[in-house]
Amino acid sequence: MPTISVKTTAGADAGSIDLDDATFGIEPNMAVLHQVVNAQLAARRAGTHSTKTRSEVSGGGAKPWKQKGTGRARAGSTRSPVWVGGGIAHGPKPRSYAQRTNKKMIKLATRSALSDRCADDKVVVVDAWGFDRPNTKAAKAALAALGVEGRTLLVVDRNDETTIRSFRNLPQVHVLAADQLNAYDILVSDYVVFSRDQVPGGEDTGAAGESTESEE
């Protein structure tokens, strides 16, 4: 079971936490990761593209010239796909790009992505953010103290409005509620930062300098 140090917003140690092996310690399943991420990106597509067929473009009601005797190719309508201004043959129409992905695969992909980040020491756990009011400057300073740089995924309580508003103006930080955690957002982030109470399957092992054994 991997153990990770818990940090304060000043970068000091605040104990440690045991991470769930089934969430942070598995061998990443690359095939499932690939399929689930592709499905996520496909579902983002609007699918609103549309072209007109020859029956939908205006004009072309009359035959442009007689069938025989002109020396030109036969033509029945100026709206044929071979004509400029004609309809589009086999063009795109509005459609959904969503793919069906079962829940087990989605969960496995999320755990695989977390395990990959944990293996690279890119998972950070913060004891508590503790902002009295929304403060972007303090949020930026906290990330610097934690040694977090680059694109960052911040996992917080969805009701922690103060923390969310503190980080949301930082362009490299993506704030996400714990129940919205997904493989794509984890993989595109350099660091994944959890608050202590939002770590999936985490087991607190006590604060720094404190013994977790019962006194006799």
Long-range contacts (C-beta under 8 A, 24 or more apart in sequence): 1-25, 1-203, 2-118, 3-205, 4-118, 4-123, 4-125, 5-125, 6-125, 6-126, 6-127, 6-196, 7-124, 7-125, 7-126, 7-127, 7-146, 8-126, 8-127, 9-126, 9-127, 9-128, 9-129, 9-130, 9-138, 9-142, 9-145, 9-146, 10-142, 10-145, 11-145, 11-146, 11-147, 13-208, 14-127, 14-207, 14-208, 15-127, 15-204, 15-205, 15-206, 15-207, 15-208, 15-210, 16-205, 16-206, 16-208, 17-125, 17-196, 17-199, 17-202, 17-203, 17-204, 17-205, 18-202, 18-203, 18-204, 18-205, 19-118, 19-123, 19-199, 19-201, 19-202, 20-200, 20-201, 20-202, 20-203, 22-111, 22-201, 23-111, 23-114, 23-115, 23-200, 23-201, 24-111, 24-114, 24-115, 24-118, 24-123, 24-201, 25-115, 25-118, 26-111, 26-112, 26-115, 27-115, 28-112, 28-113, 28-115, 28-116, 29-108, 29-109, 29-112, 30-112, 32-105, 32-108, 32-109, 32-112, 33-109, 33-112, 33-113, 33-183, 33-187, 35-101, 35-105, 35-109, 36-101, 36-105, 36-106, 36-109, 36-183, 36-184, 37-109, 37-183, 37-184, 37-187, 38-99, 39-98, 39-99, 39-101, 40-182, 40-183, 40-184, 41-184, 42-97, 42-98, 42-99, 43-97, 43-98, 43-99, 45-97, 47-94, 47-95, 47-96, 47-97, 48-94, 49-92, 49-93, 49-94, 50-92, 50-93, 50-94, 51-88, 51-91, 51-92, 51-93, 52-87, 52-88, 52-91, 53-87, 53-88, 53-89, 53-91, 54-79, 54-80, 54-81, 54-86, 54-87, 54-89, 55-87, 56-87, 57-85, 57-86, 57-87, 59-85, 60-86, 106-182, 106-183, 109-182, 109-183, 110-181, 110-182, 110-183, 110-186, 112-183, 113-183, 113-186, 113-187, 114-186, 114-192, 114-200, 116-186, 116-187, 117-186, 117-189, 117-191, 117-192, 122-190, 122-191, 122-192, 123-191, 123-192, 123-193, 123-194, 124-148, 124-191, 124-192, 124-193, 124-194, 125-193, 125-194, 125-195, 125-196, 125-199, 125-202, 126-193, 126-194, 126-195, 126-196, 127-195, 127-196, 128-195, 128-196, 129-156, 129-160, 129-162, 129-163, 129-166, 129-195, 131-162, 131-163, 131-166, 132-162, 133-162, 134-162, 134-165, 134-166, 135-166, 136-166, 136-167, 136-169, 136-170, 138-166, 139-163, 139-166, 139-167, 139-170, 139-173, 140-170, 143-170, 143-173, 143-193, 146-193, 148-191, 148-193, 149-190, 149-191, 150-190, 150-191, 151-188, 151-189, 151-190, 151-191, 152-189, 152-190, 152-191, 152-192, 152-193, 153-185, 153-186, 153-189, 153-191, 153-192, 153-193, 154-193, 155-181, 155-192, 155-193, 155-194, 155-195, 155-198, 156-195, 156-198, 157-195, 157-197, 157-198, 160-195, 163-195
